[in-house]
Amino acid sequence: MNTSLLTILAICCTLTTTAFTTSSDPWVKLGSRKANMKADQDEILVTGAKGTFNALKLTVEETGVMFHRVVVHYRNGTREVLDIRHRIEAGGETRVLNLKGRNRIIRRVVFHYQSNPLADKKAKITLYGRH
């Protein structure tokens, strides 16, 4: 091999390594809902195309929400209940909600909450998953 070909290979290897080792946000947006002031639960459907996940978190915008629990329904038919029992103010997020078992394919996530019916805005709740 000549020197220029070796140089090109070295540069390609360096760029590939940098692309895989550069830290990027591990959280993937799975969906959002506007809190229904009349309902005390909402759900977000997640397709298998999104991949497998080992943790979830919820963020809140516009106005605060009192979260009670999250029920994660997996593709294999099982479900997992994650107790939150914490009020998340606008601009905040839940703690990281680790999922039991290995990486799991999620079918849907149902969150049980209490919104403020006197608020002039509906809270926007966004679900994120970590691969």
C-alpha positions, 0 to 999 in steps of 0.5 A: 500500500502506498502512503497516501492510501494509508493516510486516507484509511487512517483519517477514515478510521479517526472520523468513524471512531470520533462519530461513535465516541462523541457523546450525544443525547441518549434520550429519544422523544417518544411522544407528547400530549397536552394534559386533558383537564377533565381526564386523569390519565393519558397515553402515548403509543410507541412503535417498535421501530423506535427500538428498545429502551432501558429507562424513561422520563417525562418533561412538563411545559406550560404548567405543573402536573402532579404525577401519580404513576406511569404504566409501561405496556411492553410488546410481549404483553407484560406491563410495569407500574412505575410510581412517581408521586411527585409534582413536576413544575413547568420546565421540569422533568421526572427522575430517570425511571429505570425499566426492569429487565434488559432493553424492552420494546415498549408498545404504549405508556399510560401516565396517571396525573392530576393537572390544575383545572384552574390553570389558564394553560394545559400542560404539555407532557413529553415522554422520552426513552433512553436506549 
